[in-house]
Amino acid sequence: MMLDKEKLEALEEEFAEHPEGLELDNFVWLMKSAMQHSEEEEYDLVHGLCKLFNEIDINGDQHMEWKEFTQYIIDAVM
């Protein structure tokens, strides 16, 4: 999935509304909304997003902060 500038800004706004970070269900909903997928792909997408959440939540507090999310993106690009 590619996140264009518009989608990234929308994600940042959503994170700003949750200063303690997004919980898993919020993250999955948000990412599903940002991604185009078929009904057949939904199970695999949700499963992958759950795994991704746990990988990004480096401090293990069950909340994904904007800093964790952006650091993950930066690390993935490098």
C-alpha positions as CSV (number, residue, x, y, z in Angstrom):
1,M,0.0,0.0,0.0
2,M,1.2,3.5,-0.8
3,L,0.3,6.3,1.5
4,D,0.1,9.5,-0.5
5,K,0.5,12.9,1.2
6,E,-3.3,13.3,1.6
7,K,-3.7,10.0,3.3
8,L,-0.7,10.5,5.5
9,E,-2.1,13.9,6.7
10,A,-5.5,12.3,7.4
11,L,-3.7,9.6,9.5
12,E,-1.8,12.2,11.4
13,E,-5.1,14.1,12.2
14,E,-6.6,10.8,13.5
15,F,-3.6,10.2,15.7
16,A,-3.8,13.7,17.0
17,E,-7.3,13.0,18.2
18,H,-5.8,10.1,20.3
19,P,-2.9,11.7,22.3
20,E,-2.2,8.4,24.1
21,G,-2.1,6.6,20.8
22,L,-4.4,4.4,18.8
23,E,-5.6,1.1,20.2
24,L,-5.6,-1.9,17.9
25,D,-9.3,-1.6,16.8
26,N,-8.9,2.0,16.0
27,F,-5.7,1.3,14.0
28,V,-7.3,-1.5,12.0
29,W,-10.4,0.6,11.2
30,L,-8.3,3.5,10.2
31,M,-6.0,1.5,7.9
32,K,-8.9,-0.4,6.4
33,S,-10.5,2.9,5.5
34,A,-7.3,4.2,3.9
35,M,-6.8,1.0,1.8
36,Q,-8.7,-0.3,-1.1
37,H,-9.4,-4.0,-0.8
38,S,-11.9,-6.6,-1.9
39,E,-14.1,-8.6,0.4
40,E,-12.1,-11.7,-0.2
41,E,-8.9,-9.9,1.0
42,E,-10.4,-8.5,4.2
43,Y,-9.5,-11.4,6.6
44,D,-5.8,-11.4,5.4
45,L,-5.8,-7.6,5.6
46,V,-7.1,-7.5,9.2
47,H,-4.7,-10.3,10.2
48,G,-1.8,-8.4,8.7
49,L,-2.8,-5.1,10.3
50,C,-2.9,-6.8,13.7
51,K,0.6,-8.2,13.2
52,L,1.8,-4.8,12.0
53,F,0.3,-3.1,15.0
54,N,2.2,-5.4,17.4
55,E,5.4,-4.8,15.4
56,I,5.1,-1.0,15.4
57,D,4.0,-0.8,19.1
58,I,7.6,-0.9,20.3
59,N,7.0,0.0,23.9
60,G,4.3,-2.6,24.1
61,D,1.6,-0.4,25.8
62,Q,-1.1,-1.5,23.4
63,H,-1.3,2.0,22.0
64,M,0.4,3.1,18.8
65,E,1.7,6.7,19.0
66,W,2.3,8.8,15.9
67,K,6.0,8.8,16.7
68,E,6.1,5.0,16.7
69,F,4.2,4.9,13.4
70,T,6.4,7.4,11.6
71,Q,9.6,5.8,13.0
72,Y,8.4,2.5,11.6
73,I,7.9,4.0,8.2
74,I,11.3,5.7,8.2
75,D,13.0,2.5,9.3
76,A,11.2,0.5,6.6
77,V,12.3,2.9,3.9
78,M,15.9,2.7,5.1
